[in-house]
Amino acid sequence: MDFDLIIIGAGLAGCCAGITAAQNNLRTAVISKVHPLRSHSVAAQGGINIPIDEQDIELHIRETLASGSGIADADAVSFIVKNAQQSVEFLQKCGSLLQIEQSGELARRNFGGQKVARTCYYKDRTGLSLLNTAYEQALRAGVQFFDECEVFDIQLKSAENNLHTIKTWKKDKGKILNFTSEFLLIANGGYAGIYPRNSNCLGNIGNIQSILFQKGIPLIDLEFVQFHPTGLTRSGILLSEAARGEGGYLLNSQGRRFMTDYDERAELAPRDIVARAIFTEIEQGRGVDSGDGRKTAVHLDLRHISRDKILEKLPEIYDLVLNFTGKDLSQELIEVAPTAHYSMGGLPVNANGQVLGPSLTPVDGLFAAGEAACMSLHGANRLGGNSLLETIVGGFLAGSSICLSKKKADLTTPLLPSLTLDRFLAEAEKTRPEGNGIFSQKENCNLTLPQLTTILTQFPAQEFAQIAPNFSFIIEEIKQSLANGAGIFRDQSRLADSASKLERINASINQIFSQLEERATAKASTDTTSRQSTDSLLAQPYLPAAQELLDLRCHLILSQLIIESADARKESRAAHQRSDFPTTDTNFQAHSLIYLEGSKLMIKYTGVNNGQE
Ligand SMILES: Cc1cc2nc3c(=O)[nH]c(=O)nc-3n(C[C@H](O)[C@H](O)[C@H](O)COP(=O)(O)OP(=O)(O)OC[C@H]3O[C@@H](n4cnc5c(N)ncnc54)[C@H](O)[C@@H]3O)c2cc1C
């Protein structure tokens, strides 16, 4: 199937980009491995930041830059914040509910790291409200959706082929479907799901980032992973910052509000500070029993807030706690601990949302938006409420940029947000500032694993169990190694341990994959029909095995890259805390770029755009 634009991902970023593209008559398809309304955007609880007025725009920009700890790019921050109002208003006018005060103004709640209450919300189901509308509007504009369709390989445009080729596994049919397009937008969300305790949906494991990395596309700022302070201890399920925004406390085993010892903003300090404080309380023996006999949690206390207010403002959190712990949070203390939550890093993009190659020049026809991209609004630490904003503005921006590239200003519908052609052309000319020369490289990195198509379609599935070990155990091992090396605090020895463990796993997986591929290729050569084998891993009973193969590949690649990026950054900065390098080093006030050059793994640092020409 051929389209002008293929969008991978049906979350807020993918749907918003789709609206703009389809409204401007681009033949647009969105591919999603789940139904669009099961994308992770739907789980966003607390709210979306919208500046209160003109004056607040400046403060919102300043607070976002401060939270980014020196590596948020000023141009990206300013663009997203300035376009917040009109972008969200578009969805509101189409039907998205955001809570309104009696005065008719948008209701706003406090969120961490922000002096004023500017986070707009619909109860604690903000993502649900926004994504429903964005999806409806994308359908209305004529976007074609392909659900239950997982992308597992991409061939980018080249001198020989002027279209991108996207290979997908249509799960409900057990078939491989191929797509081609002139433009490709990556909106597959983040990868915090590769940590053992995380707040993300199962699909957020960065599979597209790892596929593109293997094709030579760099990834940026991978060492910055946000740990949200309050996840349920066993499942990692998020209890939104809205719980603290509405007045919730954090208590240690002595029943004391310990956050005041760490920051004057107490529970509403930025997330990295609160997560580290909880971790420190636990390490120093003031943790509470997390339900398994180990003192690895602290308490979230909402008992002083009226039940009516909780049910009105935090119904989702109330239900989650009741369903997953059996507790009534208006009456009881809830055990919480930090949970991997958000990826600040991702695919490097320029101010138009176009993906950059290793030499920082735009890649032909390749764009990214939302959590998958790093433009870099969040720098080293994201402010709560800024991500939903980025998905919407960034989605419209990428959609608009693609329309402008395609049609060179011959547009039928106004772009959203109202971009001007001048801005687009001016930004396209700009390059990122040069870095400071810090550079590292590692020889013979075996980071390219097979594409798996032959294995998926031709491997004699009944033999799978004999040759392949249980991949889910290996995935669990990878997750644990990642968390041990690149958790809330990192140091040289833990990073080195994890790196060597992951390298060992990589070597054995490569061997297993090669054997599988060999056997599948042999089978394919004896099979004279062009159809896929009925005994393949894509046949009904073997689908979980096929899923594990795909999930294993991206877990392994991304975990290794996060560990390498965290090892190379020898300083502490916001979400990246090295106990062996506890101070911030201005030499590292730069973005890290990790990429493959042949079999060499390269890490280089590029400058931050600080807003000065
Ligand atoms: C529990 C939770 C609460 C949050 N609360 C807030 C909040 O209150 N405020 C805020 O600002 N931010 C919040 N965030 C962050 C925010 O929700 C996300 O960053 C944002 O929604 C990401 O949107 P997206 O469009 O980039 O991707 P997602 O919504 O994650 O969608 C990704 C899409 O990619 C598809 N996909 C992935 N891989 C493939 C593949 N291989 N093939 C095909 N399709 C694929 C998926 O099917 C999905 O459609 C929260 C995050 C979580 C986890």
PDBQT file of the ligand as one rigid body, heavy atoms in Angstrom, charges set to zero:
ROOT
HETATM    1  C1  LIG A 701       0.651   6.908  33.226  1.00  0.00    +0.000 C 
HETATM    2  C2  LIG A 701       1.090   8.155  32.527  1.00  0.00    +0.000 A 
HETATM    3  C3  LIG A 701       0.563   9.379  32.883  1.00  0.00    +0.000 A 
HETATM    4  C4  LIG A 701       0.971  10.531  32.235  1.00  0.00    +0.000 A 
HETATM    5  N1  LIG A 701       0.422  11.716  32.601  1.00  0.00    +0.000 NA
HETATM    6  C5  LIG A 701       0.793  12.847  31.940  1.00  0.00    +0.000 A 
HETATM    7  C6  LIG A 701       0.184  14.095  32.254  1.00  0.00    +0.000 A 
HETATM    8  O1  LIG A 701      -0.684  14.188  33.112  1.00  0.00    +0.000 OA
HETATM    9  N2  LIG A 701       0.592  15.194  31.573  1.00  0.00    +0.000 N 
HETATM   10  C7  LIG A 701       1.558  15.143  30.594  1.00  0.00    +0.000 A 
HETATM   11  O2  LIG A 701       1.875  16.163  30.005  1.00  0.00    +0.000 OA
HETATM   12  N3  LIG A 701       2.127  13.964  30.252  1.00  0.00    +0.000 NA
HETATM   13  C8  LIG A 701       1.763  12.818  30.904  1.00  0.00    +0.000 A 
HETATM   14  N4  LIG A 701       2.353  11.628  30.559  1.00  0.00    +0.000 N 
HETATM   15  C9  LIG A 701       3.237  11.570  29.386  1.00  0.00    +0.000 C 
HETATM   16  C10 LIG A 701       2.417  11.586  28.102  1.00  0.00    +0.000 C 
HETATM   17  O3  LIG A 701       1.194  10.949  28.299  1.00  0.00    +0.000 OA
HETATM   18  C11 LIG A 701       3.136  10.894  26.951  1.00  0.00    +0.000 C 
HETATM   19  O4  LIG A 701       4.440  11.384  26.835  1.00  0.00    +0.000 OA
HETATM   20  C12 LIG A 701       2.419  11.150  25.625  1.00  0.00    +0.000 C 
HETATM   21  O5  LIG A 701       1.056  10.862  25.730  1.00  0.00    +0.000 OA
HETATM   22  C13 LIG A 701       3.047  10.365  24.495  1.00  0.00    +0.000 C 
HETATM   23  O6  LIG A 701       2.245  10.507  23.356  1.00  0.00    +0.000 OA
HETATM   24  P1  LIG A 701       2.729  10.043  21.919  1.00  0.00    +0.000 P 
HETATM   25  O7  LIG A 701       1.691  10.448  20.966  1.00  0.00    +0.000 OA
HETATM   26  O8  LIG A 701       4.118  10.500  21.702  1.00  0.00    +0.000 OA
HETATM   27  O9  LIG A 701       2.813   8.436  22.028  1.00  0.00    +0.000 OA
HETATM   28  P2  LIG A 701       1.831   7.357  22.689  1.00  0.00    +0.000 P 
HETATM   29  O10 LIG A 701       0.564   7.916  23.160  1.00  0.00    +0.000 OA
HETATM   30  O11 LIG A 701       2.677   6.591  23.651  1.00  0.00    +0.000 OA
HETATM   31  O12 LIG A 701       1.472   6.438  21.467  1.00  0.00    +0.000 OA
HETATM   32  C14 LIG A 701       2.417   5.598  20.832  1.00  0.00    +0.000 C 
HETATM   33  C15 LIG A 701       1.758   4.948  19.634  1.00  0.00    +0.000 C 
HETATM   34  O13 LIG A 701       2.748   4.237  18.910  1.00  0.00    +0.000 OA
HETATM   35  C16 LIG A 701       2.247   2.977  18.538  1.00  0.00    +0.000 C 
HETATM   36  N5  LIG A 701       3.399   2.089  18.339  1.00  0.00    +0.000 N 
HETATM   37  C17 LIG A 701       4.462   1.886  19.153  1.00  0.00    +0.000 A 
HETATM   38  N6  LIG A 701       5.318   1.020  18.592  1.00  0.00    +0.000 NA
HETATM   39  C18 LIG A 701       4.783   0.663  17.410  1.00  0.00    +0.000 A 
HETATM   40  C19 LIG A 701       5.176  -0.206  16.366  1.00  0.00    +0.000 A 
HETATM   41  N7  LIG A 701       6.305  -0.887  16.414  1.00  0.00    +0.000 N 
HETATM   42  N8  LIG A 701       4.359  -0.355  15.303  1.00  0.00    +0.000 NA
HETATM   43  C20 LIG A 701       3.195   0.323  15.233  1.00  0.00    +0.000 A 
HETATM   44  N9  LIG A 701       2.777   1.167  16.181  1.00  0.00    +0.000 NA
HETATM   45  C21 LIG A 701       3.569   1.339  17.245  1.00  0.00    +0.000 A 
HETATM   46  C22 LIG A 701       1.324   2.596  19.658  1.00  0.00    +0.000 C 
HETATM   47  O14 LIG A 701       0.383   1.641  19.233  1.00  0.00    +0.000 OA
HETATM   48  C23 LIG A 701       0.669   3.945  19.967  1.00  0.00    +0.000 C 
HETATM   49  O15 LIG A 701      -0.422   4.163  19.099  1.00  0.00    +0.000 OA
HETATM   50  C24 LIG A 701       1.955  10.469  31.214  1.00  0.00    +0.000 A 
HETATM   51  C25 LIG A 701       2.498   9.239  30.868  1.00  0.00    +0.000 A 
HETATM   52  C26 LIG A 701       2.095   8.100  31.531  1.00  0.00    +0.000 A 
HETATM   53  C27 LIG A 701       2.756   6.794  31.152  1.00  0.00    +0.000 C 
ENDROOT
TORSDOF 0
